[in-house]
Amino acid sequence: MLSSLYTEHLRVSNIPDLCIYINQLLSTSYNWDAFIQSALPEAVGLFRDPDRSEPIAQDGVVEATKGYHRMQQRVRSQNRRLNESSEKKKKRREQHKSYYKKKVSNQTPGQKRNRLDREKSRYYRKPRLLMAAQKKKRNERAKVRYHKKKAHETPA
């Protein structure tokens, strides 16, 4: 199947073109499972080097199958997110927020400063966002100063 298509369309016999062709077929083919079961094994055996025991085209085919499986996984996770209920979506959002809060609260002062500087540089070209980042940084500093003062105060 694949060897005839390959020779008809490309009329070349080098490995990179075969890998490109396989990737094109993967991106356009609708019958994924049939393609994986029939065309890829044929492509693996398409070119054989007499000095090597395994086919030359093996590497490109392995990459193509990995790409196929990654794409299938991405589609599955997207469908799961689309079809889940609003309660699950809220729960997922809350989990993400709590994870981020935990991550931020456990940062050292150096990590916090670096994070704020990164945010500032990210928003450098957008004045409104830049002002928000600067305000955030000022608030962080004020909070640290306030807690330092509070720690050194003696109870009355």
C-alpha positions in Angstrom: 0.0 0.0 0.0 2.5 2.6 1.2 5.3 1.6 -1.1 3.1 2.0 -4.2 1.8 5.4 -3.0 5.3 6.5 -2.1 6.8 5.6 -5.5 3.8 7.1 -7.3 3.8 10.5 -5.5 7.4 11.2 -4.7 9.5 9.0 -7.0 12.5 9.4 -4.8 14.2 6.8 -2.6 15.8 8.6 0.4 14.9 8.3 4.0 14.1 11.9 5.0 11.5 12.1 2.2 9.9 8.9 3.4 9.6 10.2 6.9 8.1 13.5 5.7 5.7 11.5 3.6 4.7 9.3 6.6 4.1 12.4 8.7 1.9 13.9 5.9 -0.1 10.8 5.7 -0.5 10.8 9.5 -1.7 14.4 9.4 -4.3 13.8 6.6 -5.4 10.2 7.1 -8.8 9.7 8.7 -8.5 6.0 9.3 -5.7 6.2 11.9 -5.9 2.6 13.2 -5.8 1.0 9.7 -2.9 3.3 8.8 -0.9 2.3 11.9 -1.6 -1.4 11.4 -0.9 -1.7 7.7 1.1 1.2 6.4 3.7 1.7 9.1 4.9 -1.9 9.2 5.2 -1.7 5.4 7.2 1.5 5.7 9.5 0.0 8.2 10.4 -2.7 5.7 10.5 -0.3 2.7 14.2 0.4 2.9 16.7 -2.2 4.1 20.4 -1.7 4.4 22.4 -4.9 3.8 24.9 -4.0 6.5 22.3 -3.3 9.2 19.8 -5.9 10.5 17.0 -3.4 11.2 15.4 -1.2 8.5 16.9 2.3 8.0 13.4 4.0 8.0 12.8 2.7 11.6 13.7 6.0 13.3 11.3 8.1 11.3 8.5 5.6 11.7 9.0 5.4 15.5 8.8 9.2 15.6 5.6 9.2 13.5 3.9 6.7 15.8 4.9 8.6 18.9 3.4 11.8 17.3 0.2 9.9 16.6 -0.1 8.6 20.1 0.6 12.1 21.6 -2.1 13.5 19.3 -4.6 10.8 20.4 -3.9 11.6 24.1 -4.3 15.3 23.5 -7.7 14.8 21.8 -8.8 12.4 24.6 -8.0 15.0 27.3 -9.6 17.8 25.4 -12.8 15.8 25.0 -12.8 14.9 28.6 -12.5 18.6 29.6 -15.2 19.6 27.2 -17.7 17.0 28.3 -17.2 17.2 32.1 -19.8 18.8 34.3 -19.5 22.4 35.6 -18.9 21.1 39.1 -15.8 19.2 37.9 -14.6 22.3 36.0 -14.9 24.3 39.2 -13.1 21.6 41.2 -10.3 21.5 38.6 -10.0 25.3 38.8 -9.9 25.3 42.6 -7.2 22.6 42.6 -5.1 24.6 40.2 -5.5 27.8 42.3 -4.6 26.0 45.6 -1.5 24.4 43.9 -0.4 27.8 42.6 -1.0 29.4 46.0 1.0 26.7 47.7 3.8 27.0 45.2 3.9 30.8 45.6 3.8 30.7 49.4 6.7 28.3 49.7 9.0 30.5 47.6 12.2 32.0 49.0 12.6 35.8 48.8 15.0 35.4 45.9 12.5 33.2 44.0 9.7 35.7 44.7 11.8 38.6 43.5 12.7 36.7 40.3 9.0 35.8 39.7 8.0 39.4 40.1 10.8 40.6 37.8 9.7 38.0 35.2 6.2 39.3 35.4 7.4 42.9 35.1 9.5 42.1 32.0 6.6 40.2 30.5 4.3 43.2 30.9 6.9 45.7 29.9 5.2 46.7 26.6 1.7 46.8 28.1 1.6 49.9 30.4 -1.6 48.9 32.3 -0.2 45.4 33.0 3.1 46.9 33.9 1.5 49.2 36.5 -0.3 46.2 37.9 3.0 44.3 38.2 4.7 47.3 39.9 1.8 47.6 42.3 2.0 43.9 43.1 5.7 44.2 43.8 5.2 47.3 46.1 2.5 45.4 48.0 4.9 42.4 48.4 7.6 44.7 49.8 5.1 46.5 52.1 3.9 43.2 53.4 7.4 42.0 54.2 8.2 45.4 56.0 5.0 45.2 58.0 5.7 41.7 59.2 9.3 42.5 60.1 8.1 45.5 62.2 5.4 43.4 63.8 8.0 40.7 64.7 10.2 43.2 66.5 7.5 44.9 68.4 7.2 44.1 72.1 3.7 43.3 73.4 2.3 46.2 75.4 
